[in-house]
Amino acid sequence: MSLDALKAAVPDYARDLRRNLDAVVEHGGLGQQRLWGTVLACAIAARSARVLRELAPEAGARLSPEAFTAAKSAAALMAVNNVFHRTRHLLSDPAYGELRTGLRMTALAHPGVPKADIEFWSFAVSAINACRLCLDAHERALRRLEVDRETIQEAIKIAAVIQALATTLDAEAVMDGLGDA
């Protein structure tokens, strides 16, 4: 099983990641679609081939084809939105915030899954990509959809754990390669 493979690959110095992965996947209290869509979107956003290779098949086994595609869409569109909106926010000139965006985001309008799920996945990816404006926008949308703060925090926890796994396992792969040089 791919979760087991990831946990087995975590070095002892980062053993808390094993427990945290169990906590967010096994005990987070989310439904399967919301959970595994979040895991998939975050694995994509974390940019680790190993983590994505291990988690994508597992997500695919637990998600409908529509949900699997929608989670991938959320990751792809947030890759655009997070850079665009984070950069406009970081610029000192507020006039950039008044300009027309001009970027297409139609997949978010009709994702084939409940609006709360696509917002949840977009929120989690925005946490990894550190876009405050996107985080605020998706959090407000989730609250309007009556998702409580404790549930929203689960997205943050999943994003944090997946990102930490990606960082740790990619660093270990690089360091293992250094021994061969």
N, C-alpha and C positions, 0 to 999 in steps of 0.2 A: 504494500500500500504506500502511496506517495507521501502521505503525512508521516508515516513511520520512517521512510527514507530520509526525509528532511530532518526529523528529530534525531535520527542516528548520526547524521552528518554534523550536527551542532557540536562544536568542541566543548570540553568540560568547563573552560573558563566562562562560557556563555550558556551554561546549563539552564539558567532561568528562562531562556528562550523556549526550551522544550515545554516547560510548565505553562508559560504564557501562550504558546501555540495551542496547547490542550485547553487552556482556559477560554480563549476566544472562539475556538471551533467547537468544543464539546459542551461548554457551560455558559455560553454567552446569551442564550435565551432568544436568539433570532430564529425565524423560520428558515427552512433549507434554502429557499430561493434567495432571500435577502442575504443570508450568510454567505452562500457560495458565489453569488454574484459579486459580493464585496471582496471576497478572497480573490476571485479571478481578476477583477478590475485592479485591485491593489498589486497583485503579482505582476500584471502588465506594467503598471506605473512604477514599480520598484526597479524595473529594467535589469533583472537578473535572469539570465537564460536558465540557470539551474532551478531556481524557485518556480519560474513559470513552467518549465518542463515537468516538474513534479506535481504542481497544483492544477494546471489546466485540465489534464485528463480526469482528475478527481472531480473538478467543478463540472466538467462536461457530463459526467455520469450522474450528477445530482440536479442538473438544471435542464429545463426544456431547451430545445434548439433556439427558441425565440429569446429566452432569458440569457442564454450563453452569448448570443449575438448582441443583445442589449448591453450586457456588462462590458463586452469588448468595445462597443460604441461609446459607452460612458468614459472608458479609459482614453480612447482616441480623441474624443471631443474635449475632454478636460485637459489633455496634453496641449491643445490649442488654446482653450480658454484660460487656463492657469497662467501660461506664459504671457498671453496678451494682456489680461487684466492685472496681473501682478506687475508687469512692466509699466502699464499706464499709472498704476498706483505709486510706483517707485519714482516716477519722473517728477521733478520739482514743478514743472509747468502743468497746472490743473486744466488747462485748455484741452489737453489730450483726452480728458474724460468727457468732453463735450462733443468730440468728433464721432461720426457714425462708425460703428464697428465694421460692418461690411463683410463679416465672416458667416458662413452658413453653418447652422446647428440644427437642421431639420430632424435629425435622428432623435433628438431629445423630445421633440414634440409628439412623436408617435412611436414610442420605443417597443411596443408589443408586450409590455409588462406594466404593472401598476405604477403610476406616477411616483408614489412614495419610494419604490425600489430604485428607479433610475436616479431620483434625487439622492437617495442614500449612497448609492455607488459613486455618484459624482462628488458628493461630500467627502467620502473616504479618499478618493483620488486627489481631491483638492488639499486634503491634509498632508499627503505625501509630497505634493508639489508646492506646498506652503503659499497658497494664494488666499490671502485674507478676504479679499472681496468675494471670491467664489465661495469660500467657506461660509461667510455671512449670508450670501444669497441662498445657498442650498440649505443652510440651517433654518433660515426663515421659511423657506418653502416646506421643509419637513415639519416645522412647528404648525404651519397653516394646515397641513395634512394630518394634524393631531398626533404626530410622533413625539413621544416624550423625550426629555433630555437624557434620561438613563439609556434609552435605546439609541439615541444619536451618539452618545459616548461610546457605544459598542463599535461604531464605525471608526472612531478615532483609535480605539484599542487594536482593532484588526489591522488598520493601516500601520500603526506603530510596530506591531509584531512582524508583519510581512516585510516592512522596510528593514527592520533590524535583522531578520533572517537573511535577506538579500545582501545586506552590507557585510554581515559576518561570514556567510558562506563564500561570497565573492572574494573577500579579503583572504580567507584561508586558501582558496584556489590559487590566488596570486602568490601567496607565500610558499605554498607547496611547490609551485613552479620555479621559485627562486632557488630551491635546494637542488634542482636539476641543472642549473646554469653553470 
